[in-house]
Amino acid sequence: MTSTDVTIIEIDPADLKPAAVKSMPVREGDEPWKISELRDIVVLLNADVARLLEEFRDTETELDDLLHTSDGAGDDQADAGSTALEREQEMSIVNNTRDMLEQSVDALRRVKAGTYGACQVCGNGIGKARLQAFPRATHCVVCKQREERR
């Protein structure tokens, strides 16, 4: 297994300027973004990236150890099945962690590009409350509900 090919970025919250938030989309009825709100989200995303990167590396190492330590010699069918299940679970954890890491990095890229807060389907504002609760969100509630019904 190889390590993640995600290009990690970090944004210094102090580098964010008030002009950066003026053009950021907001959902109809929401107040415009405040620089302090965006800085709080950037702090959360930076911490998320650091935590997920460490978690990814740890689980990837565990999976690598699992894949290379057991050759199956002398294992009975129950042991082989148990080992296979353990490998699948570790692979699932690695893949989920990689996905969340990619989403967090993508959210930071969108902050940097000034497109953070825009739904990637319809282009409308996602909603500040939704983004404050789930900073990696890429869809407004309506588009996310549509996607989940499919």
Secondary structure, DSSP 8 states (H G I E B T S, - for coil): ------------GGG--HHHHHTS---TT-----HHHHHHHHHHHHHHHHHHHHHHHHHHHHHHHHHHH---TT--HHHHHHHHHHHHHHHHHHHHHHHHHHHHHHHHHHHHHT-TTB-TTT-SB--HHHHHH-TT--S-HHHHHHHHH-
